[in-house]
Amino acid sequence: MPLSMNREVFITCAVTGSGSTQDKSPHVPRSPAQIADSAIAAAKAGAAVVHCHVRDPETGKPARDPALYREVTERIRDSATDVVLNLTAGMGGDIVFGSTESPFPVNPNGTDMVGATERVAHVAECLPEICTLDCGTMNFAEADYVMTNTPGMLRAMGRMMTDLGVCPEIEAFDTGHLWLAKQLVSEGVLKSPALVQLCMGVPWGAPDDMNTFMAMVNNVPSDWNWSAFSIGRNQMAYVAAAVLTGGNVRVGLEDNLWLDKGVLATNAQLVDRAVGIIERMGARVIGPAEVREKLGLTKRALRAR
């Protein structure tokens, strides 16, 4: 495929994630106030979209309490800073099996498996412009668990998101996830043109070498909108790679804690560095209003209780 550089780029900042990074950097936000403040700072630095998980305010461990999502959403929406809100819907699909000889019963420490309605309950309440849909089941290296997303579960969640008027961001960790996403669009579960995030370098998904990346890019339909990221030290390299191949950009502490060797980053610093790379490539960083127009998004207030 001939390269077609993106000249109008939006940046997503993945603010905190659900990994066990809370004790690895003081900049990883835990409480709703910290998450919202970090998201607002990232928006001021140039992020048009903020992708938010929530954490237990005391321990920093990942959570999916709708009340925490509501507080994050209220704080961001009530601020003077405009930004497109993207809430994760990836929680609630974790299974930790028993031993290799006795996988059942599953290990209750870490297993968090709930139904489709509960997995999107916070989305239905907060009504963000975007929420994520992890389009496949995958092993992760961080712990001995499986992120479980069956085709039936994804169809149910995808329909709920579409009916809510929230744009699903398809999280593709491998080429098969794109294959399933195209099937969901063909069935009318998801609307076209769809929105995709190419997730590179996450063990054990697609490695972040350029051959694999181009295979992912070439499997995205030409009329879809997409972004890409890689984790760790390759985060900024993938800012350039995504723009050069026609996509948009994601950075943030969910994917990388470091600004330079030995220097821990803030979300705003990572966004600022991405802005510099994009502009030096001759592209323009677009803001939240332009992203809403480009993707057909509507900013709405939370549902009243």
N, C-alpha and C positions, 0 to 999 in steps of 0.2 A: 504494500500500500504506500503510495507517495505520501511524504510528510506534509501536513497542512497545519502550520503553527496556529495556535489560538491567540488572537490579538486582543480579545476582551475576556479577561480571566477573573473568575471569582474564587476567593479563598474561604475554605471552611476551617475553623479551628475546633479540633476535638479536645475539649477542655480538661477532662479528668479520666474518662474510661472506667473500666471495671477490673483492671489488673491490680496486682498486689504491689503497686508503686507508692502507696500512701506513706510508707516509712523510708522511701528511697530519696525523696526530695521534699524540702519544706514548702516548695511551690505548688505541689499537687493539692488542689482544693478539696476539702472534705464536706463542710457544712453547706447548706443551700446558699447562705450569704457569701461564703468564699467562692463557691462555684459561679454564682451570678456575677460577683465582682470581677472574677477572672475572665468571664465571658465578655463582660462590658469592656474591660481593658483590651481584650483581643479585638473587639469590634472597633474601638477607637484607633487601634494600630493598623486596621485595614481589612479585617475579616468581615465578609458580608454575611456569613453563616456561622452559627455556633452549634456544635454537636455536643449534647449534654447527657451524661449519665448522672446518677446520684449515688451518694455514699452515706453510710452511717456516720453522723457527725462526730461521734465519740471515738469509734475505732477506725474509721476510714474505709471499712470493708464495703464492697459493692452492695447496693440495696435497690429495691424497686417499689418502695413505699410511695403511693400516689401523692400523699401529703408533702413529701420532700420535692417531688416534681412540681407540684403546684406552687410551692414557695419559690423555687428557682424561677419558674415561669413568671410569677407575679413580680419578682424583683427585676427581672430583665425587662418585662413589658412596661413596668412603672418607671423605668429609668429614662433619662433624656436621650439615651443612645439607641438608635434604631438598628436592629439586626434581625436576620431571618433565624427563626428558632427551629432546630432539628433535634428531636428527642429520640433516644435509643428505644427500640422495642425488642432488643436482643436478649433481655434478661428473662428468666423463667424457663429456659430450655436446657439446663445443665444436668447431666447425669454423671455421677461418680460411681462406677461399678465396684463390686467387691474384688476379691483376689482373682487371678487368672484362672484358677481352678474352680472357684465358687463365686461367679460374678453376681449372683443373686443371693440374698437381698442386696440392693444397692446401698452404698455408703451414705448415711444421712448427712454426714459432714461434707457439705458442698453440693449435694444433690438439691436442685431447685427446679422442679418440673411442674408447670401449671398449664391450664388450658388457654386457648386462643383469646377468649374474652378477657381473662385476667392479665394476659401479657400486653394487651393494648388498652387497659383500663385508664392508665394515666394519659394516654394519647386522646382518648375520648373526652377526658375532663379538661385537659390543658389546650387542646386544639392547636398544636404547633403547625407551622406551614409544612414541615417535613418530619417524617419519622423513618427509622431504618427498618429494613426487612432483609435479614440475613438469609440469602437464598440457597442454603444447603446445610447439611450436617458435616461437622469437621472435628478432627482431633486437634488439641492444642498442646504445646510443649510445656506450658507453665505448670499444669497440674494433670493428674491422671483422670481426666474427665472428657466427655464428649459433648460438644455443643450440638443439640438435637433440634433439627428443623425438618420434619417430614413434609413431603409434598402436600398432604392433606392439611397440616397445620399452616403451611405457607399460603395455601389457597384461602383458608378461613381468615387468617390475619390480613392478607392482601385485600380481600373483599371488604373487611371492616374498615381498613384505612381508606380505601377508595370511596366507600359510602360516607365516611366522615368528612370527605373533602380534604384529607391530608395527603400530601404527595409522598409515596413510599420512595425512599432512597435504597435501591437494591445494593446490598453489600455483597460483592462477588469476591470470594477468596480463592476461586479457581475457575477454570473454563466451564466446567459442568454447571456451576452456579449461573453463569450467563445463559447457558442452554435452557435451564429451567425457567429463568426469568423471561426469555423469549416465548416459552410455552405459556406462561401465565398471561403475557400480553395477548397472545393469539386467542386465548380462552376468554378474554375480556375481564379477567380478574384485576389486572393492572392496565392503566391507560397508556397509550402511546402518543407522543414520544416519552419513553421512560427516563428515569434518572438513575445513574449507576455510580457507585464508588468502587474502584478497583483497589483491592487491599493486597498489597504486595509484601512478601517477606515475612508473613506471619506463620510460624511453624504450626501445623504442617499443611499449609495451603500453598499457593503459588509462590515459588521463590522469586526474589527480586532481581534476577538477571534480565538483561534487556531482551533476549530472545523470548523468554516467557512473557515479559511485559508486552511485547509487540503481538504475541499470540492473543493476549487478553484484549488489547486495543482493537485488533482486527476482528474480534468476535462481538464487538459492540455495534449494533445497527447504526448506520450513518446518520440517521435523524435523531438518535437519542442524545441526551446530555450526560456527560460523565466527568468524573474527577478521579484522581489517583493519589496514593500515598505509599511510602514504605516506612518501615519502623527503624528506630535507632539511628545509627550514623549515616544511613542513606536517605534520611528524610529530605534533606535539602537537595540532594542530587535528583530526587524524584519530583521536586518542584519544577526543575528545568525540563526533565524528561516528559512530564505531563503536558506542559505548555507546548513544547516542541512538537508533540504528536497530536495536538488538537484538543487537549483536555483542560480541566480546571484542577485546583490544587487543594490538598488538605495537609495541615500541619497541626501540632499541638502536643500537649503533655500526655495524652492517651497513647501516643505512638513513640514518643522520644522525649527524654528528660534533659538532654544536653544541648547547650548552645555551641560550645567548643569543648575540646578535650579538657576535662577537669572543671568545667564551668557549667553549673546547673542553670537551666533556662526557666523563664516564665513564659506563659502562653503569649503575652504581648510581644516579647522578644522574638519568639519563633515566627509570629506573624510578620513582624517588622522585617526580619531577614528574608522571608518569602517575598514580601513586597519588593525589596531591593533586587532580588534575582529576576522577578517577573519584569520589572521596569527596565532593567539593564538588557533584557532580551528584546526590548522594543514593544512589549505588550502593555496594555492598560489594565489596572485593577479596578473592577467595577464594584459598586456598592449594593446595599440590600434592595433598594427600590428597583434597580436595573435587574437584579436577580429575580425578583418577584415577577417582573414583566417577562423576562426571558423564559422562566419556568411555569408561568401561569399560576402563581401562588397568591393566596389571599391571607392577609394578616387579620387574625380574629382575636377577640377577647376570650378569656376562659369561660367555661360554662358555669353559670351560677349554681351554687349548692342548694 
